[in-house]
């Protein structure tokens, strides 16, 4: 059997060269996350939810001109949060980063947002906080970062639990590395029938989200959550999968598509018309495939597993603050950290 094990940090930054920065605002109960690298990277994306909020995603289609991008931004704030990506572009330009157009460099920074405007925080701002959050997140970029209620996961909600930012990685046969970074703000639930068993439990490695195991039984028909009018605007799972394998934009598109399987295995129900479920994909291009078709199969499979695990880890590690309307997983189920 092929060897699958977590990377050293069990974070997306186990993919060499990737850096993540987070920033939060406790008062507003929101945050912003940026992923970048010292070198531009190949990227694509796939949307399977019915209500996405995005910036510069069209150019990630395989047939579009731009081959590589400079950063990806995930943010709270709904449409206001798209401002964060603009500020990251400003920061990158000040570092002389970006696509060269004559004497000008234009940083390419796609982004996606979650809706966290009714999560208990104070949203009556005069000036949107997302530009300042982006500056702070960019100044914090590192290959080591915290998960749970950080960055864009700060004010996230998942079903009737606090959501969060999760990450996970897999090393395949001590050769290729795959990772995921996910913001869990889903309409559906990550736990089975209001019990401390994650839907993602079959994919857990080394008790990384509590080791509670899979539910012994469940009724998938009777226990589907019913939507309220409020749900039509407030949900989404967004994230990034990355690998050090050299992939084309077309192969990155396939990677992002397959990675959505990880959402379906970890959130019930998923990809609803109330969610803007979106996954970006990244290839840093450090390692070549040998030509064995099973290698790309394993990379895609590992990406979906990382997404499921990252979703559960984000919810498991969430912490409450004064503005939250929903309990964390650990508080609801009486778990002592």
N, C-alpha and C positions, 0 to 999 in steps of 0.2 A: 504494500500500500504506500502511496505517496505520503511524505512526511509534511504535516501541517502543524505549525506551532506558532505562538505569538512572538512578535519581535521583542527586542530588549525592553522597550517602554510600553508595548501594547498600545501604541498611538500611531496615527497616520504619519507622524514624523519619523517613524522607523524606515520609511522610504527616504533614502539618503537625499539630503538637500532641501527637503520641505520644512518650512517654518510656519508656525501658527501664532497669532497674537489675539488676545481677548481683551475686551474692556466692558465694564458694566456701569450702570447708573442705578443705585439702590432706590433712590427716590422715585424715579420714573418706572423702575422695575423692568429694565430692558437692557440690551447690550448688542455688541457687534463683534464679529470674528473675521479675521483676514487670514488667508493662506497665501504664501508667496514662496519664492525661492531666489537664490542668487542668479539663476539662469532662467530664461523663459521656458515654458513647457507646452507640449501638445495637449489639447483639451477638447472635449465635446460634452454633450449633455443629453438628458432625456427627461421629459415631463410626462407623468402619467396621472397626475391629479387634475381636477377640473377647475382650479382657481389659483393659478400661479401668479407670482409677482416677480418680475425679472428685469435685468438690464444686460444688454449686449450678448444675448444668447444666440441670436440668428447667425452671427459670424462664426459660431462654433460648429455649424453644420459642415459636413465633410467637403462639400463643393465650394465653400466660401474661401476668399482669398487668404485671410490671415491663418498662418500655420501654428503660431505659438502665441501664448498670452503671458502676462506678467503677474497676475494675482487673481484670486477669487474672493469675493466678500459675501458673507452670510450675515444677515442682520435682522433684529427685531424692528418694529416700527411701521409695518405695512409699507405703503408707498413712500412714507417719510424716510424709511430706512434705506431706500435706494440712494439717498444722498451720501451714505457712507462710502459707496464705491467711487463716487466722484472725488471725494477727499483722498481716498487711497491713490487714485490716479494722480492727484496733485503731489502727494508725498513721493510717489515713484518718480515723477518727472523731476522733482528736486534732487533726486539721486541719479539723474541722467539715465533713467530706465524708460523703455518703451519702443514701439515700432518706429523705425526711422522713416521720416517723410521729408526729404531734403535735409535742411539743417535742424528740423524739429523732431523731437521724439514724442510719440503719443502712446502712453501706457494703455494696454488693453486689459480692462478689469471687468469681467462679467460679474454679476451678482444676483442674489435671490433673497427674498425676505419672508419672514413669518408675520402673522397678525398677532400682536400681543398688546393691543390698545385697550382691552377691557379686562386686564388681569390684576386690577387692584392698585396699580401704580398711579402716580400723579401725572396725568398727560396734558395738563393745561399749561403747556409751555408757551413762551413768547417766541423763542427760537428753537427749532428742532435740535435735539442733542446729538444727532448722529454724525455730524461732521467732527465734533470734538471727540466722540467715542472712537471714530475711525483713526484719528490722529494718535490717540492713546493706544489703540490696538496695534497700530503699525509700529509704534515705539517699543511694544512688548514682544515682537515676534521672536520666537525661540523654537528649538526642537524639543522643548519640554514645556508642557502646559497642563492646566488642571481641567478636569471634566466635571460634569454636574451643572450647577447653577452659575456658569461662567459664560462670558461672551454672549453670543446670540441666544444661548440657552437660558439666560438669566430669568426671563419672565415667561418661559414656555410652559404650556399646559398639555398634558397627554391624557385624554379621556377625563376622568375625575381625579387625576393625580398631577402633581407638579412634573413638568417635563424637564428637559435639560439638554446639555451638550454631551455627546458621547463619542468615543473613538476606540478603535481596535485595529489590530494588525495580524497578519499571517505571513510567515516565511515558508515558502514551498521548497522542500528538498534542499534546504540550506543554500538556495540559489536565488530565487525571485522573492521580492517583498511586495505585499499588497496591504493597503490600509484604507480605513474609512473614517470620516469626520461627519457626524450627523447632528442636526438640531431637531429634537423631538417635540413637536407641537401639534400632535395628531388629534383628529376627531375620534378615531378608534382607540381602543385600550391596548396597553402593552402587557397587561396581566389577564389571567384567565378567571372569569367569573368572580371578580372582586376578591381573589385570593392571592397570596404571595408567590405565585408561580408565573414566571414570564413565558409568553408565547415563544420567545427565543431560547428557552431552556435547553432544548435538544442540541444547541450549537455552542453552549457555554464551555469555556476552557478554564480549568484551574479555579473554579468558584469565583470568576471575575465579576459576577453580579449576584453574589450571595450564596450560590450553591443550593437553592431551594428545590431544584429539580422540576421536572415536568408535571403538570396536573395529571392525576390518574384518570380523570374523565371530565367531559364537558359537553354542553348542549349548544352547538354552534348556531342553531336556528333560533331557539327561544331567547338566547342571551345576547343577540345583537343589539347594540345601543341604538336608540331612536333619537333622531335629530330634533333640536329646538330651532326656533327662528334665528337665535343668536349664532348657531353653528354655521350658518350659511356664509359667514365672513371671517371666521377666526382660526382656521386650522391649516396645518401644513407640516410635512416632514421634508426638510431640505438637507442636502449634504454633498459630500465630495468623496469619491473613491480614487485612489492613486496607486500607481505601480512604478517600479524602476525598470520594467520591461519596455523595450522600444516598440511603440505602437503608432500606427498612422491615425489620422483623425477618424477615419472610417472604423478602425478597430476600437478607438476610444468610444465612439458612438455605441458600438456593440457592448462594450464594457459597462457603460452607464445604463444601458437597457437591461442587461442581465442583473446588474446590481439592485435594480428595483425589486427583484425576487426577495431580497433581504428585508425590504419593508413589508412585503406581503406575509413573510414568515414571522414577523415580530410585532405587527400591529393589526388588530382585528376590530372592525374591517379597515382595509387600507384602500388608497387610490380612489377615494370617494369624490363625488362632485363638490364636497365641501372642503376638500384638501387641495393644496397646490403642490403636491408631491413632486420633487425635482431632485435629480442627482447629476452633478458634474463629474466628469472623469478626467484624470490626469495621467500622462505618461512623461516621466523624466528622461526616458530614453537611455538610461545607463547601461542596460544589459540587453543583448540580442537574443531573440528566440532561435532555437536550433533548426527549426523547420518541422519538428514533430507537432502535428496538429493537437496532440493532447496537452501541450504546454499552454496554449491560449485557452483551451477548455478549462484547465486548472486555475489559471489566472482569473477568468471570469467567475468561476465557482467560488474562489476565495474571496472575491470582492463582495458577492452576495452574502457570504457568511460573516464577513467583517461588518457589513451594514446591520445585520440582525443583532450581532453582539454589541455594536456601538449603540444601537437604540436602547437595549436593555441596560447597558452601563450608564448611559446618560440619565435615565430615569432612576436607577438604583442610587446613584451618587448625588442626586439633587438635594439641596438644602433649602429650608424655608427662611424667608425674611419677613419683616413686619407687614409688607403690602400684599402678600400672597393670599389668594382666595381658595387655594386647594392644598391639601396636605402632601408631603413627600411620601414616596414609597416606604421609607424607613419609619416615618412617624405613623402612618396609617396602620402598619402592621406590627408596630411596637418593637422595632429592631434597634438594638443599641450598637452604635458604630464602634 
